[in-house]
C-alpha cells in the first residue's frame, strides 16, 4: 500500500486533522510505528502514545480529543477498529491467490477441481467430494468421501474434514481443525463395559465461518452438528455432537460445548467457558471467561462465574469472598 492521507481519508470517509499529503506505506501498532505507517487508537488507554509515536497517521473516533503535541495527522472515523479491519481485508484481497494442483497429492477419480482452486501437496480428496470455485486447500489436508468445500473457502495445512461433512462458502479453517470426528457416545453395559454408539450424522459449517487452530467439531449421532453463518471460533475449542450454534457468535479459546446444546445468535463467549449438554442458550448474551453454564439461558444477559450468575451479582460476591477473613474475625470477636 502506498497513498497519501488525503486519498485514504476519501476512501474511508474520514475527517482529517493534520497533513493531507503525508505518505503512508503500511500498518503498525502505535507504540512501534515508524514514519510512513498508519496506526489506530480504539481504546482510550493508548491515547498517551500520541506523545511518542512516530506514525504518520492515526485512526481515531470522531469524538476523540487528546493533546497532540507532535502534530500527528489524525483520521477521524466512526469506528477505528472496524475501519482498520476493512483496510487490512482490502490489502489481503489484493494479494495473489494460489492456483493449481501440487504433486504429490491424491484426488479420487471423478472429483472435479475448478481451474481457479488450489490443492497443496500431500492433500487427499476422497471419492464424491465437491470442491468449490476458488477454494484454497493447503498441504496435508484430508477431505473425506462425499464431503464438500464451498467457494473461496480456505483450509490451511493439516485440516481434516471427515466423510459427508459440508463446509460453506468463504470459510477459513486453520491448521489442525478436525471437522466430523466421532461424538463422545458410549453406552455402559451391565458389566461396566462402555460400548461405542456409532455416530452416523455429519457436520454442517455454514458460510463465512472462521475456525481457529486445533478446534474440533464432532459429527452428530443422527442428523447434523451445525455452526451458523458468520460465527467465529477461536483456537482449541470443543464442539460436541449434535450441537447447534446460530449466526454471528464469537467464542474465545478453550471454550467447550457439550452434546446437543443449542446456542442462538450474536452471543459473545469468553475463554474457557463451559456449556453443559442438552441446554438452550438464547441470543445476544455475554459470558465472562471461565464461566460454567449448567442450565438454560434466555436473551440479552451478561453472566459470569460458576454456576454463571448476573455479572453485577458475581462482582459483589467476589468482594464478599475477599472480606471473609475480616468478617469471620469480627464475628469471632
Secondary structure, 3 states (H helix, E strand, C coil): CCEEHHHHHHHHCCEEECCCCCEECEECCCCCCCCCEEEECCCHHHHHHHHCCCCCEEEEECCCCCCCCCCCEEEEECCHHHHHHHHHHHHHHHCCCCCEECCCCEECCCCCCCCCCEECCCCEECCCCEECCCCEECCCCEECCCCEECCCCEECCCCEECCCCEECCCCEECCCCEEEECCCCEEECCCCCEEECCCCCEEEECCCCEECCCCEEECCCCCEEEECCCCEECCCCEECCCCEECCCCEECCCCEECCCCEECCCCEECCCCEECCCCEECCCCEECCCCEECCCECCCCEEECCCCEEHHHHHHHHHHHHCHHHHHHHHHC
